[in-house]
Amino acid sequence: QMKLELERIFYAILQGNPLPVDMECMVMGRAVKRAACDNYYDWRRQILEPACSIIVRRLNQTKEEYIVALDETKDDRSYLFGRLIAVADQMERATFSAEEKGNRTTNAMRYMEIFSSRPASTWRTLQKKLLPYQQKREMYGGKERKLISRIGSMFNEEDFLSNRPLDGKFLLGYYCQQYAMELEREENRKKKEAMKEEDA
């Protein structure tokens, strides 16, 4: 089955044809199903990143402009919900020990499959689960909470309250938001190290 799917993708790329719509559904389905099962970093590298590449290629072939980098101006419903669950994931993951980060499953990952099918009601459940982690993160300025509010304000109210299933842009929003937060953490770490060296 997997071999046949890869062959379809390969031939579509080779012939310069748009990737079939069912390919996007297939890669998204596989990614959300495996989110709670795999080691987080393996899941990102082996499943999420290739899925995002396939989704971006299909979107760009249908004349929608997307890249695998965070676009804070995009107000597409699926993309915004993807960004929300990425911040929820980060809020919880930031409270984990170094050992737990790759192996412990966050609530966001646990709920990802159902979130992709029923985002509005699942988001309400997730918000309740996030409360203890939100309280822990407040001592660091509550930046995840503020970012969730900012993303939430970009939604059309009807879109935010709707339980319509999400499309592949959901995974793209998730990945791009996660990557942007990682870059920010890395930049902050480098700044702190540079300041320590100056003080030494």
PAKEVEX-516788 format. One record per residue (C-alpha): x, y, z; residue number from 1; residue in one letter. Coordinates in steps of 0.2 Angstrom, whole numbers, m for minus. Each point is the difference from the previous one (the first is absolute). Example, Ala and Ser with C-alpha at 12.3 -4.5 7.8 and 13.67 -1.06 7.14 Angstrom:
BEGIN
<rec <62 m22 39> 1 "A">;
<rec <6 17 m3> 2 "S">;
***
This chain:
BEGIN
<rec <0 0 0> 1 "Q">;
<rec <14 12 5> 2 "M">;
<rec <10 m4 m15> 3 "K">;
<rec <m15 4 m12> 4 "L">;
<rec <m3 16 9> 5 "E">;
<rec <18 5 m2> 6 "L">;
<rec <0 m5 m19> 7 "E">;
<rec <m16 11 m3> 8 "R">;
<rec <9 15 9> 9 "I">;
<rec <16 m3 m10> 10 "F">;
<rec <m9 m1 m17> 11 "Y">;
<rec <m10 15 3> 12 "A">;
<rec <16 10 4> 13 "I">;
<rec <9 m7 m15> 14 "L">;
<rec <m14 4 m12> 15 "Q">;
<rec <m2 18 8> 16 "G">;
<rec <m18 m4 4> 17 "N">;
<rec <m9 6 16> 18 "P">;
<rec <0 m13 14> 19 "L">;
<rec <m17 m8 2> 20 "P">;
<rec <m11 7 13> 21 "V">;
<rec <m1 m17 9> 22 "D">;
<rec <19 0 2> 23 "M">;
<rec <m2 15 11> 24 "E">;
<rec <m14 m8 10> 25 "C">;
<rec <11 m16 1> 26 "M">;
<rec <15 8 7> 27 "V">;
<rec <m10 11 12> 28 "M">;
<rec <m9 m15 7> 29 "G">;
<rec <16 m10 2> 30 "R">;
<rec <8 15 9> 31 "A">;
<rec <m14 3 12> 32 "V">;
<rec <m2 m18 4> 33 "K">;
<rec <18 m2 4> 34 "R">;
<rec <2 16 11> 35 "A">;
<rec <m4 m9 16> 36 "A">;
<rec <9 m16 m3> 37 "C">;
<rec <18 4 m6> 38 "D">;
<rec <15 9 8> 39 "N">;
<rec <m4 18 m3> 40 "Y">;
<rec <17 4 m9> 41 "Y">;
<rec <m1 m15 m11> 42 "D">;
<rec <m19 4 m4> 43 "W">;
<rec <5 17 m5> 44 "R">;
<rec <15 m5 m11> 45 "R">;
<rec <m7 m15 m8> 46 "Q">;
<rec <m19 3 m2> 47 "I">;
<rec <m4 19 3> 48 "L">;
<rec <14 8 m10> 49 "E">;
<rec <m3 m11 m16> 50 "P">;
<rec <m19 3 2> 51 "A">;
<rec <2 19 0> 52 "C">;
<rec <11 m1 m15> 53 "S">;
<rec <m14 m10 m9> 54 "I">;
<rec <m13 12 6> 55 "I">;
<rec <9 16 m5> 56 "V">;
<rec <4 m7 m18> 57 "R">;
<rec <m18 m4 m2> 58 "R">;
<rec <m6 17 6> 59 "L">;
<rec <12 9 m11> 60 "N">;
<rec <m5 m10 m15> 61 "Q">;
<rec <m18 6 3> 62 "T">;
<rec <6 18 0> 63 "K">;
<rec <m1 2 19> 64 "E">;
<rec <16 8 6> 65 "E">;
<rec <8 m9 15> 66 "Y">;
<rec <17 m4 6> 67 "I">;
<rec <7 m10 14> 68 "V">;
<rec <3 15 11> 69 "A">;
<rec <m12 9 12> 70 "L">;
<rec <m11 13 m8> 71 "D">;
<rec <m8 10 14> 72 "E">;
<rec <m12 9 m13> 73 "T">;
<rec <m8 m17 m6> 74 "K">;
<rec <m18 0 7> 75 "D">;
<rec <m5 m17 m7> 76 "D">;
<rec <m10 m9 13> 77 "R">;
<rec <10 m17 m1> 78 "S">;
<rec <16 9 0> 79 "Y">;
<rec <m5 10 16> 80 "L">;
<rec <m6 m15 9> 81 "F">;
<rec <17 m8 m4> 82 "G">;
<rec <9 14 7> 83 "R">;
<rec <m11 0 16> 84 "L">;
<rec <3 m19 3> 85 "I">;
<rec <19 3 m2> 86 "A">;
<rec <0 14 13> 87 "V">;
<rec <m10 m12 12> 88 "A">;
<rec <13 m14 m3> 89 "D">;
<rec <14 12 3> 90 "Q">;
<rec <m8 7 16> 91 "M">;
<rec <m1 m18 8> 92 "E">;
<rec <17 m6 m8> 93 "R">;
<rec <9 15 8> 94 "A">;
<rec <m4 m7 17> 95 "T">;
<rec <8 m17 m3> 96 "F">;
<rec <17 m6 5> 97 "S">;
<rec <13 m2 m14> 98 "A">;
<rec <m3 m19 1> 99 "E">;
<rec <m19 2 m2> 100 "E">;
<rec <1 12 m15> 101 "K">;
<rec <2 m14 m13> 102 "G">;
<rec <m10 m14 8> 103 "N">;
<rec <m14 7 10> 104 "R">;
<rec <m16 4 m10> 105 "T">;
<rec <m8 17 3> 106 "T">;
<rec <m19 2 0> 107 "N">;
<rec <1 9 m17> 108 "A">;
<rec <8 m15 m8> 109 "M">;
<rec <m12 m12 9> 110 "R">;
<rec <m15 10 m7> 111 "Y">;
<rec <7 4 m17> 112 "M">;
<rec <m10 m13 m10> 113 "E">;
<rec <m17 5 8> 114 "I">;
<rec <5 18 m1> 115 "F">;
<rec <3 m1 m19> 116 "S">;
<rec <m18 m7 m1> 117 "S">;
<rec <m9 11 13> 118 "R">;
<rec <11 15 4> 119 "P">;
<rec <m12 12 9> 120 "A">;
<rec <m6 m13 13> 121 "S">;
<rec <17 m8 2> 122 "T">;
<rec <8 17 2> 123 "W">;
<rec <m11 4 15> 124 "R">;
<rec <5 m17 8> 125 "T">;
<rec <18 4 m3> 126 "L">;
<rec <m1 17 8> 127 "Q">;
<rec <m6 m8 16> 128 "K">;
<rec <14 m13 0> 129 "K">;
<rec <13 14 m3> 130 "L">;
<rec <m5 10 16> 131 "L">;
<rec <13 m8 11> 132 "P">;
<rec <14 3 m13> 133 "Y">;
<rec <m6 18 m3> 134 "Q">;
<rec <2 4 18> 135 "Q">;
<rec <18 m7 0> 136 "K">;
<rec <4 10 m15> 137 "R">;
<rec <m6 16 7> 138 "E">;
<rec <16 3 10> 139 "M">;
<rec <9 1 m17> 140 "Y">;
<rec <m12 14 m6> 141 "G">;
<rec <m14 m11 m7> 142 "G">;
<rec <6 3 m18> 143 "K">;
<rec <m9 m16 m6> 144 "E">;
<rec <m17 6 8> 145 "R">;
<rec <3 17 m9> 146 "K">;
<rec <4 m9 m17> 147 "L">;
<rec <m16 m11 2> 148 "I">;
<rec <m10 16 2> 149 "S">;
<rec <8 9 m15> 150 "R">;
<rec <m3 m15 m11> 151 "I">;
<rec <m18 m2 6> 152 "G">;
<rec <m4 18 m4> 153 "S">;
<rec <4 m3 m18> 154 "M">;
<rec <m14 m12 m2> 155 "F">;
<rec <m17 4 m8> 156 "N">;
<rec <m12 m4 15> 157 "E">;
<rec <m10 m13 m10> 158 "E">;
<rec <16 m9 m6> 159 "D">;
<rec <6 m1 18> 160 "F">;
<rec <m16 m7 7> 161 "L">;
<rec <m3 m12 m15> 162 "S">;
<rec <4 m19 2> 163 "N">;
<rec <3 m2 m18> 164 "R">;
<rec <16 m12 m3> 165 "P">;
<rec <16 9 m4> 166 "L">;
<rec <10 m2 m16> 167 "D">;
<rec <19 m3 m3> 168 "G">;
<rec <4 19 4> 169 "K">;
<rec <m3 m5 18> 170 "F">;
<rec <16 m11 0> 171 "L">;
<rec <9 14 m9> 172 "L">;
<rec <m5 13 13> 173 "G">;
<rec <5 m12 14> 174 "Y">;
<rec <17 m3 m7> 175 "Y">;
<rec <4 18 m5> 176 "C">;
<rec <m5 7 17> 177 "Q">;
<rec <10 m14 9> 178 "Q">;
<rec <15 4 m10> 179 "Y">;
<rec <m1 19 2> 180 "A">;
<rec <m1 m3 19> 181 "M">;
<rec <15 m11 0> 182 "E">;
<rec <10 13 m10> 183 "L">;
<rec <m5 13 13> 184 "E">;
<rec <6 m11 14> 185 "R">;
<rec <16 m3 m8> 186 "E">;
<rec <3 19 m3> 187 "E">;
<rec <m4 4 18> 188 "N">;
<rec <12 m14 6> 189 "R">;
<rec <14 7 m11> 190 "K">;
<rec <m4 18 7> 191 "K">;
<rec <2 m6 18> 192 "K">;
<rec <16 m9 m4> 193 "E">;
<rec <7 16 m8> 194 "A">;
<rec <m5 10 15> 195 "M">;
<rec <9 m12 11> 196 "K">;
<rec <16 1 m10> 197 "E">;
<rec <m1 19 1> 198 "E">;
<rec <m2 0 19> 199 "D">;
<rec <14 m13 2> 200 "A">;
***
